């Protein structure tokens, strides 16, 4: 297949999964493992998380609404604590792969579900992390942030936005995301979707799809 464009999710792909950070938070607070995911999975299109990713509410409102949703599931956890651990550590090998793709003439894009919190697209909590993320974001030919466009994955519209912006057919695109629910609509449009379980696995699968070494 003649793939010309590679489109990346950010959190959980370019950076380590935020779920790892959520699990550490849960352990520190004595909460059940994956409790944050349970809260965010309840009413997934209209809960506090979904509204925040579409920038329909601000951080203060998110803090309150998330706490109410957590309480409804039997535990105390404020939204601010979740936001504080949200930005994951950058995976250097993924950044190196971005540079290789650019050198080889591929167009690269980023579709990220994020919230209007922290510093920049990666929701960094420090200036140093924000600068690192900004340097990565500058490598992409086009970036779509859910909190800026008011649409979030897995809505198929956000993938089509990327194709329209880059002037490419979905069939010529590879899409990487750490959530299967976000890979399905990309595949439904005709993209070659790769579910990211680890950085090593993602690069191996991408190398195989492109028939070129990235690791």
DRENDO-1510 file (C-alpha; in Angstrom, 1 decimal, always signed):
<recs>
REC; n; res; u; v; w
REC; 1; UNK; +0.0; +0.0; +0.0 .
REC; 2; UNK; +1.3; +3.5; -0.8 .
REC; 3; UNK; +1.2; +5.1; +2.6 .
REC; 4; UNK; +2.2; +8.8; +2.4 .
REC; 5; UNK; +0.9; +10.1; +5.8 .
REC; 6; UNK; +1.3; +8.9; +9.3 .
REC; 7; UNK; -1.0; +10.4; +12.0 .
REC; 8; UNK; -0.3; +10.0; +15.7 .
REC; 9; UNK; -2.3; +10.3; +18.9 .
REC; 10; UNK; -0.2; +12.2; +21.5 .
REC; 11; UNK; -0.8; +10.9; +25.0 .
REC; 12; UNK; -0.1; +7.2; +25.2 .
REC; 13; UNK; +1.8; +7.2; +21.9 .
REC; 14; UNK; +4.4; +10.0; +21.8 .
REC; 15; UNK; +4.3; +10.0; +25.6 .
REC; 16; UNK; +3.7; +7.2; +28.0 .
REC; 17; UNK; +0.1; +6.4; +28.8 .
REC; 18; UNK; -1.7; +8.6; +31.2 .
REC; 19; UNK; -3.3; +5.5; +32.6 .
REC; 20; UNK; +0.0; +4.6; +34.2 .
REC; 21; UNK; +0.0; +7.9; +36.0 .
REC; 22; UNK; -3.7; +7.5; +37.0 .
REC; 23; UNK; -2.8; +4.1; +38.5 .
REC; 24; UNK; -0.1; +5.6; +40.6 .
REC; 25; UNK; -2.5; +8.3; +41.8 .
REC; 26; UNK; -5.1; +5.6; +42.7 .
REC; 27; UNK; -2.5; +3.7; +44.7 .
REC; 28; UNK; -1.4; +6.8; +46.6 .
REC; 29; UNK; -5.0; +7.6; +47.4 .
REC; 30; UNK; -6.0; +4.1; +48.3 .
REC; 31; UNK; -8.5; +4.0; +45.5 .
REC; 32; UNK; -9.4; +0.9; +43.4 .
REC; 33; UNK; -7.1; +0.4; +40.4 .
REC; 34; UNK; -8.5; +2.0; +37.2 .
REC; 35; UNK; -11.0; +4.0; +39.2 .
REC; 36; UNK; -10.3; +7.1; +37.1 .
REC; 37; UNK; -11.0; +5.1; +34.0 .
REC; 38; UNK; -14.3; +4.0; +35.5 .
REC; 39; UNK; -15.3; +7.6; +36.2 .
REC; 40; UNK; -14.4; +8.6; +32.7 .
REC; 41; UNK; -16.2; +5.6; +31.2 .
REC; 42; UNK; -19.5; +6.5; +32.8 .
REC; 43; UNK; -21.7; +8.5; +30.3 .
REC; 44; UNK; -18.6; +8.9; +28.1 .
REC; 45; UNK; -20.0; +11.5; +25.7 .
REC; 46; UNK; -21.4; +13.8; +28.3 .
REC; 47; UNK; -19.4; +13.4; +31.5 .
REC; 48; UNK; -16.9; +16.0; +32.9 .
REC; 49; UNK; -14.0; +14.6; +31.0 .
REC; 50; UNK; -15.8; +14.7; +27.6 .
REC; 51; UNK; -17.0; +18.2; +28.2 .
REC; 52; UNK; -13.5; +19.4; +29.2 .
REC; 53; UNK; -11.9; +17.8; +26.1 .
REC; 54; UNK; -14.4; +19.7; +24.0 .
REC; 55; UNK; -13.6; +22.9; +26.1 .
REC; 56; UNK; -17.3; +23.2; +27.1 .
REC; 57; UNK; -16.3; +23.7; +30.7 .
REC; 58; UNK; -13.2; +25.2; +32.5 .
REC; 59; UNK; -10.8; +23.6; +34.9 .
REC; 60; UNK; -12.6; +24.8; +38.0 .
REC; 61; UNK; -15.9; +23.3; +36.7 .
REC; 62; UNK; -14.2; +20.1; +35.8 .
REC; 63; UNK; -12.7; +19.8; +39.2 .
REC; 64; UNK; -16.2; +20.0; +40.8 .
REC; 65; UNK; -18.0; +17.8; +38.3 .
REC; 66; UNK; -15.4; +15.1; +38.3 .
REC; 67; UNK; -15.5; +15.0; +42.1 .
REC; 68; UNK; -19.3; +14.6; +42.0 .
REC; 69; UNK; -18.9; +11.8; +39.5 .
REC; 70; UNK; -16.3; +10.1; +41.6 .
REC; 71; UNK; -18.5; +10.4; +44.7 .
REC; 72; UNK; -21.4; +8.9; +42.9 .
REC; 73; UNK; -19.2; +5.8; +42.3 .
REC; 74; UNK; -18.3; +5.7; +46.0 .
REC; 75; UNK; -15.0; +7.4; +46.4 .
REC; 76; UNK; -13.5; +10.9; +46.9 .
REC; 77; UNK; -11.2; +12.3; +44.2 .
REC; 78; UNK; -11.1; +15.8; +42.9 .
REC; 79; UNK; -10.6; +16.6; +39.3 .
REC; 80; UNK; -7.5; +18.8; +39.9 .
REC; 81; UNK; -5.6; +15.8; +41.2 .
REC; 82; UNK; -6.3; +13.9; +37.9 .
REC; 83; UNK; -5.2; +16.9; +35.9 .
REC; 84; UNK; -2.0; +17.2; +37.9 .
REC; 85; UNK; -0.7; +13.8; +36.7 .
REC; 86; UNK; -2.1; +13.9; +33.2 .
REC; 87; UNK; +1.1; +14.7; +31.1 .
REC; 88; UNK; +3.1; +11.6; +30.5 .
REC; 89; UNK; +6.8; +11.2; +30.0 .
REC; 90; UNK; +8.0; +11.6; +26.4 .
REC; 91; UNK; +9.1; +8.4; +24.6 .
REC; 92; UNK; +12.4; +9.4; +22.8 .
REC; 93; UNK; +12.2; +6.6; +20.3 .
REC; 94; UNK; +8.8; +7.8; +19.1 .
REC; 95; UNK; +10.3; +11.3; +18.6 .
REC; 96; UNK; +13.2; +9.8; +16.7 .
REC; 97; UNK; +10.7; +8.0; +14.5 .
REC; 98; UNK; +9.0; +11.2; +13.7 .
REC; 99; UNK; +12.3; +12.7; +12.6 .
REC; 100; UNK; +13.0; +9.7; +10.4 .
REC; 101; UNK; +9.6; +9.8; +8.8 .
REC; 102; UNK; +10.0; +13.5; +8.0 .
REC; 103; UNK; +13.5; +12.8; +6.5 .
REC; 104; UNK; +12.0; +10.1; +4.3 .
REC; 105; UNK; +9.4; +12.5; +3.0 .
REC; 106; UNK; +6.3; +11.4; +4.9 .
REC; 107; UNK; +3.7; +13.9; +6.1 .
REC; 108; UNK; +3.0; +13.6; +9.8 .
REC; 109; UNK; +0.0; +14.8; +11.7 .
REC; 110; UNK; -1.3; +14.6; +15.3 .
REC; 111; UNK; -4.9; +14.2; +16.5 .
REC; 112; UNK; -5.1; +14.6; +20.3 .
REC; 113; UNK; -7.9; +14.6; +22.7 .
REC; 114; UNK; -6.8; +17.1; +25.3 .
REC; 115; UNK; -8.2; +19.5; +27.8 .
REC; 116; UNK; -7.6; +23.3; +28.2 .
REC; 117; UNK; -5.4; +22.8; +31.2 .
REC; 118; UNK; -1.7; +22.9; +31.9 .
REC; 119; UNK; +0.8; +24.4; +29.4 .
REC; 120; UNK; +0.3; +23.8; +25.7 .
REC; 121; UNK; -1.1; +20.9; +23.6 .
REC; 122; UNK; +0.5; +18.3; +25.9 .
REC; 123; UNK; -1.0; +19.7; +29.0 .
REC; 124; UNK; +2.4; +20.0; +30.7 .
REC; 125; UNK; +2.7; +21.1; +34.3 .
REC; 126; UNK; +6.1; +22.6; +34.0 .
REC; 127; UNK; +7.8; +25.1; +31.6 .
REC; 128; UNK; +10.5; +22.5; +30.8 .
REC; 129; UNK; +8.0; +19.9; +29.8 .
REC; 130; UNK; +5.9; +22.4; +27.9 .
REC; 131; UNK; +9.0; +23.4; +25.9 .
REC; 132; UNK; +9.8; +19.8; +25.2 .
REC; 133; UNK; +6.3; +19.1; +24.0 .
REC; 134; UNK; +6.2; +22.3; +21.9 .
REC; 135; UNK; +9.4; +21.1; +20.2 .
REC; 136; UNK; +7.7; +17.8; +19.3 .
REC; 137; UNK; +4.5; +19.5; +18.1 .
REC; 138; UNK; +6.5; +21.7; +15.8 .
REC; 139; UNK; +7.5; +18.5; +13.9 .
REC; 140; UNK; +4.0; +17.8; +12.8 .
REC; 141; UNK; +2.6; +19.2; +9.5 .
REC; 142; UNK; -0.8; +19.6; +11.2 .
REC; 143; UNK; -2.1; +19.2; +14.7 .
REC; 144; UNK; -5.8; +18.9; +15.7 .
REC; 145; UNK; -6.6; +19.4; +19.4 .
REC; 146; UNK; -10.1; +18.4; +20.6 .
REC; 147; UNK; -10.1; +21.3; +23.1 .
REC; 148; UNK; -9.7; +23.8; +20.2 .
REC; 149; UNK; -12.0; +22.3; +17.6 .
REC; 150; UNK; -14.8; +21.2; +19.9 .
REC; 151; UNK; -14.8; +17.6; +18.6 .
REC; 152; UNK; -13.1; +14.6; +20.2 .
REC; 153; UNK; -12.2; +11.1; +19.3 .
REC; 154; UNK; -13.8; +8.7; +18.5 .
REC; 155; UNK; -16.1; +11.1; +16.5 .
REC; 156; UNK; -15.2; +10.2; +12.9 .
REC; 157; UNK; -15.4; +13.9; +12.0 .
REC; 158; UNK; -12.1; +14.7; +13.7 .
REC; 159; UNK; -10.2; +12.1; +11.5 .
REC; 160; UNK; -11.9; +13.5; +8.4 .
REC; 161; UNK; -10.8; +17.0; +9.5 .
REC; 162; UNK; -7.2; +15.8; +9.4 .
REC; 163; UNK; -7.5; +14.3; +6.0 .
REC; 164; UNK; -9.1; +17.5; +4.7 .
REC; 165; UNK; -6.4; +19.7; +6.2 .
REC; 166; UNK; -3.7; +17.6; +4.7 .
REC; 167; UNK; -5.4; +16.9; +1.4 .
REC; 168; UNK; -5.1; +13.2; +1.6 .
REC; 169; UNK; -7.4; +10.2; +1.3 .
REC; 170; UNK; -7.8; +8.0; +4.4 .
REC; 171; UNK; -6.5; +5.0; +2.5 .
REC; 172; UNK; -3.1; +6.6; +2.3 .
REC; 173; UNK; -2.8; +7.2; +6.0 .
REC; 174; UNK; -1.6; +5.2; +9.0 .
REC; 175; UNK; -3.1; +6.1; +12.3 .
REC; 176; UNK; -1.6; +5.2; +15.8 .
REC; 177; UNK; -3.6; +5.4; +19.0 .
REC; 178; UNK; -3.4; +3.6; +22.4 .
REC; 179; UNK; -7.2; +3.2; +22.6 .
REC; 180; UNK; -9.0; +0.7; +20.4 .
REC; 181; UNK; -12.1; +2.8; +20.5 .
REC; 182; UNK; -10.2; +5.5; +18.8 .
REC; 183; UNK; -8.6; +3.2; +16.2 .
REC; 184; UNK; -12.0; +1.8; +15.0 .
REC; 185; UNK; -13.3; +5.0; +13.4 .
REC; 186; UNK; -10.0; +5.6; +11.7 .
REC; 187; UNK; -10.0; +2.1; +10.3 .
REC; 188; UNK; -13.7; +2.6; +9.3 .
REC; 189; UNK; -12.7; +5.6; +7.2 .
REC; 190; UNK; -10.0; +3.4; +5.5 .
REC; 191; UNK; -6.9; +4.3; +7.4 .
REC; 192; UNK; -4.4; +1.6; +8.5 .
REC; 193; UNK; -4.9; +1.7; +12.3 .
REC; 194; UNK; -2.3; +0.6; +14.8 .
REC; 195; UNK; -3.3; +0.1; +18.4 .
REC; 196; UNK; -0.3; +1.2; +20.6 .
REC; 197; UNK; +0.3; -1.1; +23.5 .
REC; 198; UNK; +4.0; -0.1; +24.0 .
REC; 199; UNK; +6.4; +2.2; +22.2 .
REC; 200; UNK; +8.4; -0.8; +21.0 .
REC; 201; UNK; +5.4; -2.6; +19.6 .
REC; 202; UNK; +4.1; +0.5; +17.9 .
REC; 203; UNK; +7.4; +1.2; +16.1 .
REC; 204; UNK; +7.6; -2.5; +15.1 .
REC; 205; UNK; +4.1; -2.4; +13.6 .
REC; 206; UNK; +4.7; +0.9; +11.9 .
REC; 207; UNK; +8.0; -0.3; +10.4 .
REC; 208; UNK; +6.2; -3.4; +9.1 .
REC; 209; UNK; +3.4; -1.4; +7.6 .
REC; 210; UNK; +5.8; +1.1; +5.9 .
REC; 211; UNK; +8.3; -1.7; +5.0 .
REC; 212; UNK; +11.1; +0.4; +6.4 .
REC; 213; UNK; +13.1; +0.3; +9.7 .
REC; 214; UNK; +12.1; +2.8; +12.4 .
REC; 215; UNK; +13.8; +0.9; +15.3 .
</recs>
